[in-house]
Every structure is written in structure tokens, then in C-alpha cells.
């Protein structure tokens, strides 16, 4: 099963649950996409694919500028991972392919 697609995600942030749509478009061992939610949209940077394991970075601007680092495993349309947010630590991220 391809990991390409849009996932309805929830990230457990210090400001409560943040819902978003996370889009993945693979190209060999890399991917592009974005994560769009109530706080706006962030483009994926440095997206890497290793089988069903993905890692990526995003530059958040709202509510404050911060580099986010994501790491997830996708199995049968289910995304399970985390996002590191600087001093705020690691936040759980889960999603289901739409």
C-alpha cells in the first residue's frame, strides 16, 4: 500500500489537541507535502522515506517561530509518530488516511 495521500491527524500539543490534514507525496526515498490546520499551513522540508518510516521538518510561524521535526511509521493507512517542538519537547501525532 502506498503511503501517498492525505491523513486526518491529531497532534497532542501543549495548547491541546491540534487537528490537521497532513499530505504526503513520495518521490523515491523523499517526500513533499504539507500540514494544514487551524494555525495555518506548513510545508514539509527534508522529507525522507525508508519503507513505511518517514521523517520530516516544518517551520512553524504561528503562534511563534519554531522548527518542528517529525518522525512516523505508516501501516495500513494509519500514521503513528511524533513531532519534536524545541523546548516544548515531543508531541504525539496520529492520523488516518482519508
C-alpha positions as CSV (number, residue, x, y, z in Angstrom):
1,X,0.0,0.0,0.0
2,X,1.3,3.4,-1.0
3,X,1.8,5.9,1.9
4,X,1.0,8.8,-0.5
5,X,-2.2,10.6,0.4
6,X,-3.8,12.9,2.9
7,X,-4.1,11.9,6.5
8,X,-6.6,13.3,9.1
9,X,-4.2,13.9,12.0
10,X,-4.3,14.9,15.7
11,X,-1.2,16.2,17.4
12,X,-1.2,16.4,21.2
13,X,0.3,19.9,21.7
14,X,0.7,21.9,24.9
15,X,-2.2,24.0,23.6
16,X,-4.5,21.0,23.4
17,X,-5.3,18.6,20.5
18,X,-4.4,20.2,17.1
19,X,-6.3,18.6,14.2
20,X,-4.7,18.9,10.7
21,X,-4.6,17.4,7.3
22,X,-1.1,16.0,6.5
23,X,-0.4,15.4,2.8
24,X,2.4,13.1,1.6
25,X,3.7,12.9,-2.0
26,X,6.6,10.5,-2.3
27,X,9.3,10.6,-4.9
28,X,11.6,7.6,-4.3
29,X,13.2,8.0,-0.9
30,X,12.0,11.6,-0.4
31,X,8.6,13.2,0.0
32,X,7.0,16.6,-0.1
33,X,3.6,17.8,1.2
34,X,2.2,20.0,3.9
35,X,0.3,20.0,7.2
36,X,-2.7,22.3,7.2
37,X,-4.8,23.1,10.3
38,X,-6.4,25.9,12.3
39,X,-3.0,27.6,12.8
40,X,-2.3,27.7,9.1
41,X,-0.3,25.5,6.7
42,X,3.3,24.4,6.9
43,X,5.3,22.9,4.0
44,X,7.3,19.7,4.5
45,X,11.0,20.2,4.3
46,X,13.7,17.5,4.1
47,X,11.1,14.7,3.9
48,X,12.7,11.3,3.9
49,X,11.1,7.8,3.2
50,X,12.5,4.5,4.3
51,X,9.9,1.8,3.6
52,X,6.9,2.9,5.8
53,X,9.1,5.1,8.1
54,X,9.1,8.9,7.3
55,X,11.0,11.8,8.8
56,X,10.5,15.5,8.0
57,X,10.9,19.1,9.2
58,X,8.5,22.0,9.1
59,X,9.0,25.7,10.0
60,X,6.1,26.9,12.2
61,X,5.4,30.6,12.3
62,X,2.2,30.8,14.4
63,X,1.9,31.2,17.4
64,X,5.7,31.5,17.4
65,X,8.6,30.7,15.0
66,X,9.9,27.2,15.6
67,X,11.4,24.4,13.7
68,X,9.4,21.1,14.1
69,X,10.9,17.7,13.5
70,X,8.5,14.8,12.6
71,X,9.0,11.1,12.7
72,X,6.3,8.5,12.0
73,X,5.5,5.0,10.8
74,X,2.6,4.4,8.5
75,X,1.0,1.0,8.5
76,X,-2.2,0.1,6.6
77,X,-3.3,3.7,6.3
78,X,-2.6,4.6,10.0
79,X,0.1,7.1,10.9
80,X,1.7,6.9,14.3
81,X,4.6,9.2,15.3
82,X,5.7,12.3,17.0
83,X,6.7,15.9,16.4
84,X,9.6,17.5,18.3
85,X,8.9,21.2,19.1
86,X,12.1,22.7,20.5
87,X,11.8,23.5,24.2
88,X,8.2,22.1,24.2
89,X,9.5,18.6,23.7
90,X,7.9,15.8,21.8
91,X,4.2,15.7,20.9
92,X,2.4,12.5,19.8
93,X,0.9,12.6,16.3
94,X,-1.6,10.1,15.0
95,X,-3.6,10.0,11.7
96,X,-5.8,8.0,9.4
97,X,-5.5,8.1,5.6
98,X,-8.6,9.8,4.1
